[in-house]
Amino acid sequence: MDDVVSVTPAAAELIRSLRGQHGPLMFHQSGGCCDGSAPMCYPAGEFRTGSSDVLLAELTVDGVAEPVEFWMSKVQWELWRHTRLTVDVVPGRGSGFSLEAPEGVRFLIRSRLA
């Protein structure tokens, strides 16, 4: 799944900062409900993935030693598979479960047709 997910320079900067604070990271694209539909950032392995999830990318971010996995549920990916996703960051409060919440910013997905 080459080039399915990328990050903006602003998102990369935040990922580096969060990596420094929390260690290795991962993303899981939220499917809605109370979190909206946002990429949620967790310490690597904290969000339990399983057979109902698909690994879309192992993001390489300059200044981060290890790849940052990006996961999404298979059902959601079936609906989004025709898009390419870009992780960005914008001002505002996102989910209380995602690591960037205390920073006054939130991760956001921008998509375009493949």
C-alpha positions in Angstrom: 0.0 0.0 0.0 2.7 2.4 -1.0 1.9 6.1 -0.6 -1.6 5.5 0.9 -0.8 7.7 4.0 1.6 10.7 4.2 2.2 13.4 6.8 2.4 17.2 6.4 5.5 19.0 7.8 3.4 20.3 10.7 2.2 16.8 11.6 5.7 15.5 11.4 6.9 18.1 13.8 4.1 17.2 16.3 4.9 13.5 15.8 8.6 14.2 16.7 7.5 16.1 19.8 5.1 13.4 20.9 7.7 10.7 20.2 10.1 12.5 22.6 7.4 12.6 25.3 5.8 9.2 25.0 8.2 6.9 23.1 7.2 4.9 19.9 3.8 5.9 18.5 1.0 4.5 16.4 -2.2 5.8 14.7 -5.6 4.3 14.4 -8.1 6.1 12.2 -11.2 6.6 14.2 -14.4 5.6 12.5 -16.7 8.1 14.2 -18.8 8.2 17.3 -17.5 10.5 20.1 -14.1 10.9 18.4 -15.5 12.1 15.1 -13.4 10.6 12.3 -9.9 11.5 13.3 -6.5 9.8 13.3 -5.9 8.9 16.9 -2.3 8.9 18.1 -1.3 6.4 20.9 1.9 5.0 22.4 2.8 2.0 20.1 0.8 -1.0 21.1 -1.6 0.8 23.4 -4.5 0.6 21.0 -5.2 -3.1 20.4 -5.5 -4.0 16.7 -6.8 -7.3 15.5 -8.1 -9.2 12.5 -10.8 -6.4 11.9 -8.0 -3.8 11.3 -5.6 -3.2 8.4 -2.1 -1.7 8.6 -2.2 1.0 5.9 1.3 2.4 6.4 4.5 2.4 8.4 5.2 6.2 8.3 8.8 7.3 8.2 9.2 10.6 9.9 12.6 12.4 10.0 13.9 12.4 13.6 11.8 9.4 14.7 13.9 6.2 15.0 11.1 3.8 14.2 8.2 3.7 11.7 4.9 5.0 13.0 2.2 2.4 12.1 -1.1 3.8 10.7 -4.1 1.4 11.2 -7.8 1.5 10.1 -10.6 -0.9 10.4 -11.1 -3.1 7.3 -14.7 -2.0 7.0 -13.8 1.6 7.0 -10.9 1.0 4.5 -13.3 -0.6 2.1 -15.1 2.7 1.9 -12.0 4.8 1.8 -9.7 2.6 -0.4 -10.1 4.9 -3.4 -8.4 7.8 -1.4 -4.9 8.8 -0.4 -4.7 10.1 3.1 -2.6 12.9 4.6 -2.2 13.3 8.3 -2.2 17.0 9.2 -2.5 19.0 12.4 -4.8 22.0 13.1 -5.5 24.2 16.1 -8.3 23.0 18.4 -9.0 20.2 20.8 -9.4 16.7 19.5 -10.2 13.6 21.4 -9.1 13.2 25.0 -7.8 9.8 24.1 -5.3 10.9 21.5 -1.8 12.0 22.7 -1.9 15.5 21.1 -5.1 16.5 23.1 -3.2 18.5 25.8 -1.2 20.3 23.1 -4.1 22.5 22.0 -4.0 20.9 18.5 -5.5 17.9 16.9 -4.6 15.6 14.1 -6.8 15.7 11.0 -7.1 13.5 7.9 -7.1 15.2 4.5 -8.0 12.9 1.6 -7.9 13.0 -2.1 -9.0 10.5 -4.8 -6.3 8.1 -5.8 
